[in-house]
Amino acid sequence: MHDHIHIANANDECPPSGGYCRTHELNILLLAALYAVSRVLSRSLDFNETLRDVLRVLHDEAGLARGLIAVVNPESGKLSIHSIYSPEGLIQDDAQYGPGEGIIGLVLERPRTIKLPRVADEPNFLNRTRVYDPELPFVAVPIKVGGDLKGVLAVQPEGPEDGLLEERAQFVEMVANLIGQSLRLSQEVAQEKSSLLEERDLLRRTVRHQFGFDSMVGRSAVMRRVFDQARMVAKWNTTVLIRGETGTGKELIANAIHYNSPRARAAIVKLNCAALPENLLESELFGHERGAFTGAVEARKGRFEQAHGGTLFLDEIGEVSPAFQAKLLRVLQEGEFERVGGSKTVKVDVRIIAATHRDLETAVEMGDFREDLFYRLNVMPLFLPPLRERIEDIPEIARHLLSKIGNDQKRKLTLTDMANRRLANHDWPGNVRELENCLERAAVLSDDGVIDVDLIRFPSSRERSTARPLRTATPSTGPVAAAPADLDINDPNLSEKERVIAALEQAGWVQAKAARILGMTPRQIAYRIQTLNIEVKQF
């Protein structure tokens, strides 16, 4: 092709009265087509599908057939055909054009609009695609994004040159400009999506490491057994019931199970069942419809729906009322429920992890907890031992907690051997939470960040003799406990273990008599003696 590009003169004069101005008629047609193109481009971010729809609109609405879009291959620098739309429909072609190769290649070599009244007159016309009519006009326009050539849009009017080629070429330029803007938006969205995916994957790796079993503190045999069981159950959708005293780390185990399960890509939604009254608990779990009760100004998804595809952690499950237990049982059995104030059944796919510090077997025996719900939850029980049963873990747990406290205080904290020894000689009725509070108090009192034995302080009634050598606890043994015989067992400051020991002391260690003092059955107090690791005195 030569440097001169033919530009046809538009016939702007209307025919004699009674006829229509061809230019005006074409402009109306092209304006409607331009609107249709803009709607197509704004309809979807799927750029491949959008470009094919643009070519179809040019054919159907603007009378521009045999539309072709070629895109620049960033690796080879050549133009590769993306889509062709002929009167027969969409055509697949994998032809490529280098700089100066054919009319399309001329646009790649020097980006500018090419207008030909009759394409056969152009020596560079190759017609590799075999779809163009040599006798008809031809228009090729560069597609640019930020000044860079990204592709070429080429079309062919359906009829011979009628003096309106310039108007059609200007219209094709506007379409190419819209395509360029849409392509830029698509690239920005793709880049943002890629950044978000990278950030998401980084957060997932971070969270998985943070809640991984390998990063959890505890090397005692009893804790290794718990971690092994949790690893095994994490692979499946089995319902898990985590049991243990308050402060033993039940929520940490629930997190570890979720983030190491196939459901880790979805959310883990948590709810403390003891924190809400029953009427609010139902709305929180199942959601509500608009107008279901005063203040329900809009519909709201409950925790079950929020956890769809993921995990729902129900903490303190033993605190829910028998009436609500029946509603909960249906969801666990059927996987469906109705929102409060609604009649539509909602189905969910949720893995349940529940936790409790209560003796559910005793609660079932006393009629406080439904037996069928207990067995529905107790598919895979995990028992977390109290801190006093894994004394050998205390130094490692203390280092971990001091690192956390030190980060908050922006300084390094260390623990002396004597301080470690004193920590090991405490009963820890409050478990790890009590240990953390104790270390934080000590850190506050330490001027230089070194925590010595004098900074480790407990209530005197809860401290064992520091002269006693450091013991290594096992799940099956415990210390010989003692409590004053005249201790008030109704004192709210007493732990459950202290109450049981006090009752046993008052009853001369006769379990049946101690059970009557506590208002329990012999079976119930026997269970508590076992779970609280109380060594029974023999007389």
Phi, psi and omega per residue, in radians:
M1 nan 2.537 -3.117
H2 -1.562 2.922 -3.072
D3 -1.159 -0.460 3.131
H4 -1.400 2.194 3.096
I5 -1.853 2.173 -3.065
H6 -1.198 2.267 3.049
I7 -2.059 1.986 -3.123
A8 -1.290 2.476 3.078
N9 -1.342 2.265 3.130
A10 -1.326 2.447 3.082
N11 -1.543 1.643 -3.054
D12 -1.535 -0.106 -3.104
E13 -1.587 2.350 3.123
C14 -1.354 2.629 3.060
P15 -1.095 3.034 3.107
P16 -0.972 2.839 -3.092
S17 -0.898 2.457 -3.100
G18 1.818 -0.328 3.121
G19 -1.782 3.028 3.118
Y20 -1.869 2.516 3.079
C21 -1.227 2.082 -3.082
R22 -1.130 -0.638 3.121
T23 -1.129 -0.790 -3.138
H24 -1.110 -0.716 3.134
E25 -1.121 -0.705 3.121
L26 -1.162 -0.721 -3.128
N27 -1.075 -0.685 3.101
I28 -1.117 -0.733 3.129
L29 -1.099 -0.791 -3.094
L30 -1.233 -0.570 3.103
L31 -1.115 -0.745 3.097
A32 -1.129 -0.675 3.133
A33 -1.168 -0.670 3.132
L34 -1.107 -0.688 3.094
Y35 -1.100 -0.727 3.126
A36 -1.124 -0.691 3.119
V37 -1.111 -0.777 -3.123
S38 -1.093 -0.648 3.097
R39 -1.125 -0.723 3.131
V40 -1.092 -0.763 -3.087
L41 -1.205 -0.498 -3.128
S42 -1.575 -0.081 -3.029
R43 -1.405 -0.536 -3.014
S44 -2.608 2.624 3.039
L45 -1.654 0.078 3.041
D46 -1.401 1.637 -2.962
F47 -1.140 -0.624 3.141
N48 -1.071 -0.829 3.134
E49 -1.169 -0.670 -3.112
T50 -1.090 -0.756 -3.115
L51 -1.105 -0.686 3.098
R52 -1.122 -0.672 3.119
D53 -1.184 -0.605 3.096
V54 -1.082 -0.778 3.130
L55 -1.101 -0.655 3.106
R56 -1.136 -0.727 3.111
V57 -1.105 -0.718 3.123
L58 -1.065 -0.652 3.118
H59 -1.267 -0.800 -3.032
D60 -1.369 -0.645 -2.989
E61 -1.799 -0.509 -3.024
A62 -1.949 -0.020 -3.132
G63 1.177 0.453 3.127
L64 -1.933 1.745 -3.036
A65 -1.595 3.032 3.058
R66 0.942 0.763 3.121
G67 -1.192 2.445 -3.125
L68 -2.357 2.357 3.005
I69 -2.161 2.142 3.070
A70 -2.024 2.454 -3.101
V71 -2.060 2.621 -3.134
V72 -1.330 2.194 3.039
N73 -1.393 2.012 -3.051
P74 -1.111 -0.390 -3.125
E75 -1.453 -0.845 -3.095
S76 -1.579 -0.374 -3.080
G77 1.376 0.031 3.136
K78 -1.604 2.882 3.053
L79 -1.606 2.167 3.091
S80 -1.930 2.385 -3.138
I81 -1.187 2.227 3.102
H82 -1.641 -0.865 -3.103
S83 -2.630 2.574 2.994
I84 -2.337 2.309 3.104
Y85 -2.169 1.945 -3.120
S86 -1.863 3.027 3.071
P87 -0.973 -0.395 3.123
E88 -1.499 -0.082 -3.134
G89 2.019 -2.847 -3.082
L90 -1.284 2.346 3.137
I91 -2.093 2.379 3.079
Q92 -1.672 2.317 3.141
D93 -2.653 2.499 -3.121
D94 -2.030 0.419 -3.135
A95 -1.122 2.623 3.109
Q96 -2.224 2.682 -3.127
Y97 -2.309 2.219 3.028
G98 -1.569 3.045 3.126
P99 -0.988 2.229 3.123
G100 1.355 0.081 -3.083
E101 -1.672 1.848 -3.069
G102 1.254 3.135 -3.134
I103 -1.139 -0.682 3.121
I104 -1.089 -0.718 3.130
G105 -1.152 -0.503 3.080
L106 -1.128 -0.646 3.095
V107 -1.185 -0.637 3.090
L108 -1.146 -0.677 -3.112
E109 -1.214 -0.754 3.128
R110 -2.490 1.687 -3.029
P111 -1.065 1.957 3.024
R112 -2.873 2.912 -3.116
T113 -1.362 2.359 3.089
I114 -2.051 2.198 3.140
K115 -2.170 2.178 -3.112
L116 -2.193 2.112 3.088
P117 -1.112 -0.541 3.126
R118 -2.563 1.939 -2.968
V119 -1.145 -0.434 -3.126
A120 -1.162 -0.355 -3.126
D121 -1.338 -0.184 -3.119
E122 -1.591 2.073 -3.098
P123 -1.069 -0.512 -3.100
N124 -1.405 -0.026 -3.117
F125 -1.178 2.091 -3.087
L126 -1.793 -0.591 -3.108
N127 0.908 0.843 3.130
R128 -1.107 -0.565 -3.079
T129 -1.375 -0.258 3.132
R130 1.077 0.476 -3.140
V131 -1.958 -0.281 -3.031
Y132 -1.527 2.507 3.095
D133 -1.562 2.030 -3.076
P134 -1.050 -0.381 -3.059
E135 -1.533 -0.116 -3.062
L136 -1.795 2.827 3.097
P137 -1.138 2.998 -3.087
F138 -2.655 2.384 3.120
V139 -2.300 2.250 3.076
A140 -2.235 2.257 -3.026
V141 -2.282 2.389 3.095
P142 -1.260 2.517 3.013
I143 -1.828 2.063 -3.061
K144 -2.086 2.608 3.017
V145 -2.284 1.952 -3.129
G146 1.073 0.578 3.135
G147 1.533 -0.184 -3.139
D148 -1.686 2.380 3.111
L149 -1.255 2.167 3.132
K150 -1.972 -0.304 -3.109
G151 3.128 -3.045 -3.139
V152 -2.382 2.387 3.025
L153 -1.938 2.122 -3.129
A154 -2.204 2.407 3.123
V155 -2.445 2.919 3.108
Q156 -2.398 2.070 3.074
P157 -0.973 2.666 -3.048
E158 -1.318 -0.385 -3.125
G159 -2.130 2.993 3.131
P160 -1.086 2.874 -3.130
E161 -0.986 2.224 -3.095
D162 -2.139 0.316 3.118
G163 1.528 0.038 -3.095
L164 -2.024 0.419 -3.118
L165 -1.121 -0.618 -3.126
E166 -1.097 -0.782 3.124
E167 -1.077 -0.715 3.131
R168 -1.169 -0.680 3.136
A169 -1.128 -0.717 3.107
Q170 -1.105 -0.673 3.097
F171 -1.113 -0.771 3.133
V172 -1.099 -0.622 3.080
E173 -1.094 -0.717 3.110
M174 -1.134 -0.697 3.103
V175 -1.118 -0.747 3.119
A176 -1.084 -0.635 3.102
N177 -1.144 -0.731 3.084
L178 -1.103 -0.700 3.107
I179 -1.103 -0.721 3.118
G180 -1.077 -0.750 3.111
Q181 -1.121 -0.730 3.126
S182 -1.151 -0.663 3.115
L183 -1.128 -0.714 3.118
R184 -1.093 -0.769 3.104
L185 -1.084 -0.724 3.136
S186 -1.098 -0.703 3.120
Q187 -1.162 -0.705 3.125
E188 -1.133 -0.721 3.112
V189 -1.132 -0.731 -3.138
A190 -1.123 -0.709 3.125
Q191 -1.153 -0.741 3.118
E192 -1.125 -0.705 3.114
K193 -1.105 -0.733 3.119
S194 -1.093 -0.732 3.121
S195 -1.113 -0.741 3.128
L196 -1.134 -0.668 3.120
L197 -1.158 -0.699 3.091
E198 -1.105 -0.754 3.126
E199 -1.133 -0.712 3.112
R200 -1.080 -0.793 -3.127
D201 -1.123 -0.660 3.102
L202 -1.117 -0.769 3.121
L203 -1.110 -0.692 3.119
R204 -1.096 -0.758 3.124
R205 -1.116 -0.707 3.136
T206 -1.114 -0.825 -3.128
V207 -1.133 -0.721 -3.130
R208 -1.116 -0.651 3.083
H209 -1.200 -0.745 -3.106
Q210 -1.095 -0.677 -3.100
F211 -1.837 0.275 3.118
G212 -1.256 2.686 -3.137
F213 -1.148 -0.581 -3.117
D214 -1.176 -0.467 -3.110
S215 -1.554 -0.083 -3.118
M216 -1.384 2.471 -3.050
V217 -1.471 2.285 3.123
G218 2.476 1.931 -3.128
R219 -2.036 0.078 3.115
S220 -1.195 2.738 -3.090
A221 -1.030 -0.701 -3.097
V222 -1.167 -0.643 3.128
M223 -1.312 -0.620 3.079
R224 -1.079 -0.633 3.104
R225 -1.128 -0.720 3.106
V226 -1.099 -0.796 -3.125
F227 -1.104 -0.694 3.129
D228 -1.109 -0.747 3.117
Q229 -1.132 -0.707 -3.138
A230 -1.152 -0.686 3.089
R231 -1.046 -0.758 -3.104
M232 -1.144 -0.772 -3.077
V233 -1.320 -0.376 -3.126
A234 -1.070 -0.494 -3.077
K235 -1.203 -0.396 -2.981
W236 -2.012 3.047 3.138
N237 -1.618 0.251 -3.085
T238 -1.031 2.410 3.044
T239 -1.202 2.375 -3.081
V240 -2.079 2.386 3.031
L241 -2.045 1.935 -3.130
I242 -1.642 2.172 -3.052
R243 -2.136 2.517 3.140
G244 2.824 2.871 -3.124
E245 -1.141 2.849 3.073
T246 -1.069 2.333 3.096
G247 1.559 0.177 -3.131
T248 -1.605 -0.078 3.067
G249 1.713 0.567 -3.118
K250 -1.112 -0.697 -3.139
E251 -1.176 -0.617 3.100
L252 -1.091 -0.718 3.112
I253 -1.144 -0.698 3.113
A254 -1.074 -0.767 3.090
N255 -1.051 -0.787 -3.114
A256 -1.088 -0.725 3.126
I257 -1.090 -0.794 -3.111
H258 -1.123 -0.893 -3.023
Y259 -1.284 -0.126 3.041
N260 -1.964 0.358 -3.131
S261 -1.966 2.923 3.069
P262 -1.086 -0.239 -3.134
R263 -1.586 0.150 -3.036
A264 -1.085 -0.438 3.140
R265 -1.248 -0.387 3.095
A266 -1.671 -3.122 -3.012
A267 -1.516 2.693 2.874
I268 -1.861 2.057 -3.092
V269 -1.835 2.323 -3.019
K270 -2.062 2.557 3.076
L271 -2.589 2.225 3.027
N272 -1.548 1.885 -3.039
C273 -1.164 -0.389 -3.118
A274 -1.471 -0.158 -3.031
A275 -1.521 -0.191 -3.046
L276 -2.215 2.538 2.994
P277 -1.197 2.842 -2.991
E278 -1.043 -0.692 -3.098
N279 -1.144 -0.652 3.095
L280 -1.344 -0.534 3.135
L281 -1.086 -0.719 3.132
E282 -1.111 -0.763 3.114
S283 -1.141 -0.688 -3.136
E284 -1.133 -0.714 -3.081
L285 -1.393 -0.768 -3.002
F286 -1.772 -0.219 -3.076
G287 1.404 3.084 3.115
H288 -2.579 2.776 3.075
E289 -1.600 2.827 3.111
R290 -1.088 2.302 3.128
G291 1.416 0.136 -3.112
A292 -1.123 -0.521 3.103
F293 -2.769 2.977 -3.135
T294 -1.043 2.194 -3.117
G295 1.716 -0.193 3.108
A296 -1.467 1.359 -3.045
V297 -1.394 -0.238 3.092
E298 -2.650 2.780 3.115
A299 -1.181 2.610 -3.091
R300 -2.515 2.341 3.078
K301 -1.314 2.497 3.083
G302 -1.576 -3.124 -3.085
R303 -1.118 -0.581 3.112
F304 -1.079 -0.792 3.126
E305 -1.185 -0.664 3.121
Q306 -1.109 -0.514 -3.101
A307 -1.609 0.130 -3.098
H308 -0.966 2.198 -3.090
G309 1.501 -0.133 -3.092
G310 -2.162 -2.415 -3.034
T311 -2.229 2.450 3.035
L312 -1.984 2.091 3.127
F313 -1.772 1.987 -3.133
L314 -1.819 1.732 -3.135
D315 -1.454 2.633 -3.130
E316 0.933 0.829 -3.113
I317 -1.123 -0.401 -3.125
G318 -1.278 -0.091 -3.089
E319 -1.650 -0.089 -3.089
V320 -1.348 2.630 -3.076
S321 -1.296 2.736 3.103
P322 -0.989 -0.631 -3.139
A323 -1.116 -0.740 -3.132
F324 -1.297 -0.478 3.111
Q325 -1.026 -0.627 3.141
A326 -1.136 -0.705 3.113
K327 -1.174 -0.681 3.130
L328 -1.171 -0.637 -3.121
L329 -1.068 -0.689 -3.116
R330 -1.101 -0.715 -3.141
V331 -1.130 -0.729 -3.129
L332 -1.179 -0.582 -3.120
Q333 -1.394 -0.793 -2.989
E334 -1.791 -0.342 -3.073
G335 1.232 0.448 -3.125
E336 -2.550 2.752 -3.109
F337 -2.863 3.043 3.015
E338 -2.052 2.500 3.039
R339 -1.161 2.736 3.078
V340 -1.091 2.209 -3.120
G341 1.443 0.096 -3.128
G342 -2.070 2.882 3.119
S343 -2.099 -0.169 -3.130
K344 -1.370 2.295 3.124
T345 -1.393 2.258 3.132
V346 -1.883 2.223 3.109
K347 -1.811 2.425 -3.121
V348 -2.348 2.693 3.040
D349 -2.025 1.727 -3.014
V350 -2.337 2.393 3.018
R351 -1.641 2.259 -3.071
I352 -1.740 2.229 2.922
I353 -2.133 2.092 -3.138
A354 -1.973 2.782 3.129
A355 -2.525 2.590 3.104
T356 -2.758 2.638 3.006
H357 -1.792 -0.047 -3.071
R358 -1.453 2.756 3.028
D359 -1.472 1.602 -3.036
L360 -1.201 -0.552 3.102
E361 -1.052 -0.749 3.109
T362 -1.180 -0.678 3.117
A363 -1.094 -0.658 3.081
V364 -1.147 -0.756 -3.124
E365 -1.105 -0.589 -3.115
M366 -1.558 -0.022 3.101
G367 1.456 0.201 -3.141
D368 -1.524 -0.289 -3.106
F369 -2.397 2.324 -3.087
R370 -1.126 2.316 -3.131
E371 -1.161 -0.684 -3.120
D372 -1.175 -0.614 3.091
L373 -1.217 -0.659 3.117
F374 -1.031 -0.818 -3.125
Y375 -1.239 -0.481 3.071
R376 -1.185 -0.625 -3.136
L377 -1.470 -0.574 -2.971
N378 -1.517 0.691 -3.140
V379 -1.205 -0.869 3.112
M380 -2.244 1.626 -3.133
P381 -1.408 2.423 3.015
L382 -2.121 2.159 -3.112
F383 -1.791 2.042 3.093
L384 -1.624 2.114 -3.106
P385 -1.272 2.613 3.054
P386 -1.211 2.835 -3.072
L387 -1.068 -0.573 -3.104
R388 -1.170 -0.275 3.125
E389 -1.676 0.030 3.075
R390 -2.448 0.999 -3.094
I391 -0.999 -0.577 -3.111
E392 -1.122 -0.293 3.109
D393 -1.479 -0.218 -3.007
I394 -1.040 -0.805 3.140
P395 -1.007 -0.733 -3.132
E396 -1.205 -0.729 3.110
I397 -1.107 -0.716 -3.140
A398 -1.093 -0.738 3.103
R399 -1.071 -0.736 3.135
H400 -1.097 -0.792 -3.123
L401 -1.188 -0.657 3.105
L402 -1.148 -0.606 3.068
S403 -1.113 -0.729 3.105
K404 -1.136 -0.801 3.134
I405 -1.148 -0.690 3.122
G406 -1.096 -0.651 3.074
N407 -1.090 -0.702 3.117
D408 -1.165 -0.663 -3.099
Q409 -1.566 -0.027 3.110
K410 1.032 0.764 3.066
R411 -2.764 2.895 -3.140
K412 -1.586 2.331 3.134
L413 -2.045 2.424 3.110
T414 -2.297 2.780 -3.072
L415 -2.141 2.257 3.129
T416 -1.333 2.856 3.131
D417 -1.081 -0.702 3.124
M418 -1.114 -0.659 3.101
A419 -1.145 -0.706 3.087
N420 -1.074 -0.688 -3.131
R421 -1.149 -0.666 3.125
R422 -1.188 -0.672 3.086
L423 -1.055 -0.670 -3.095
A424 -1.252 -0.293 -3.121
N425 -1.741 0.378 3.102
H426 -1.933 2.607 -3.084
D427 -1.345 -0.383 3.123
W428 0.924 1.058 3.049
P429 -1.101 -0.423 3.124
G430 -1.654 0.069 3.083
N431 1.025 -2.542 -3.004
V432 -1.143 -0.572 3.115
R433 -1.081 -0.726 3.112
E434 -1.135 -0.698 3.113
L435 -1.080 -0.750 3.130
E436 -1.101 -0.777 3.119
N437 -1.083 -0.717 3.133
C438 -1.072 -0.775 -3.128
L439 -1.215 -0.625 3.125
E440 -1.171 -0.694 3.067
R441 -1.066 -0.766 -3.133
A442 -1.125 -0.674 3.140
A443 -1.126 -0.683 3.124
V444 -1.099 -0.651 -3.094
L445 -1.416 -0.182 -3.096
S446 -1.574 2.187 3.135
D447 -1.374 -0.676 -3.034
D448 -1.823 0.096 3.133
G449 1.516 -0.093 3.094
V450 -1.641 2.149 -3.112
I451 -1.784 1.913 3.134
D452 -1.727 3.084 -3.007
V453 -1.065 -0.544 -3.085
D454 -1.214 -0.293 3.136
L455 -1.590 -0.146 3.117
I456 -1.578 1.876 -3.028
R457 -2.201 2.412 3.092
F458 -2.308 2.838 2.934
P459 -1.064 2.336 -2.996
S460 -1.039 -0.551 -3.096
S461 -1.242 -0.239 -3.078
R462 -1.917 0.110 -3.087
E463 -1.815 2.263 3.057
R464 -1.372 2.868 -3.134
S465 -1.089 2.181 -3.140
T466 -1.252 -0.224 3.105
A467 -1.317 -0.293 -3.132
R468 -1.224 2.347 -3.129
P469 -1.132 2.694 3.140
L470 -1.072 2.234 -3.129
R471 -1.845 2.777 3.037
T472 -1.956 1.991 -3.059
A473 -1.467 2.615 3.006
T474 -2.212 2.794 -3.104
P475 -1.053 -0.368 -3.028
S476 -1.764 -0.069 -3.115
T477 -2.225 2.853 3.117
G478 -2.758 2.960 -3.114
P479 -1.315 2.730 3.017
V480 -1.332 2.028 -3.053
A481 -1.692 2.665 3.098
A482 -2.437 2.625 3.103
A483 -2.624 2.559 3.117
P484 -0.993 2.400 -3.087
A485 -1.178 -0.449 -3.123
D486 -1.649 0.253 3.137
L487 -1.158 2.377 3.137
D488 -1.319 1.929 -3.082
I489 -1.250 -0.210 3.104
N490 -1.609 0.063 3.101
D491 -1.099 2.088 -3.090
P492 -1.148 -0.283 3.140
N493 -1.407 -0.170 -3.137
L494 -1.359 2.503 2.991
S495 -1.355 2.921 -3.134
E496 -1.095 -0.667 -3.138
K497 -1.126 -0.726 3.126
E498 -1.104 -0.675 3.129
R499 -1.116 -0.767 -3.113
V500 -1.155 -0.758 3.139
I501 -1.113 -0.719 3.129
A502 -1.073 -0.742 3.119
A503 -1.126 -0.703 3.113
L504 -1.126 -0.700 3.098
E505 -1.078 -0.771 -3.131
Q506 -1.162 -0.521 -3.110
A507 -1.612 0.157 -3.113
G508 1.118 0.511 3.118
W509 1.109 0.478 2.979
V510 -1.618 1.968 -2.979
Q511 -1.106 -0.697 -3.130
A512 -1.096 -0.700 3.128
K513 -1.206 -0.711 3.106
A514 -1.110 -0.615 3.114
A515 -1.113 -0.705 3.124
R516 -1.148 -0.654 3.114
I517 -1.078 -0.673 -3.098
L518 -1.563 -0.071 -3.109
G519 1.268 0.605 -3.126
M520 -2.059 2.994 2.985
T521 -1.586 2.765 3.081
P522 -0.969 -0.619 3.139
R523 -1.156 -0.691 -3.122
Q524 -1.150 -0.760 -3.112
I525 -1.245 -0.556 3.084
A526 -1.117 -0.691 3.119
Y527 -1.133 -0.719 3.139
R528 -1.169 -0.677 3.095
I529 -1.042 -0.678 -3.138
Q530 -1.232 -0.876 -3.063
T531 -1.249 -0.485 -3.140
L532 -1.580 0.072 3.058
N533 1.011 0.829 3.128
I534 -1.673 2.172 3.106
E535 -1.494 2.090 -3.053
V536 -1.323 2.290 3.089
K537 -1.285 2.419 3.098
Q538 -1.843 2.303 -3.125
F539 -2.067 nan nan
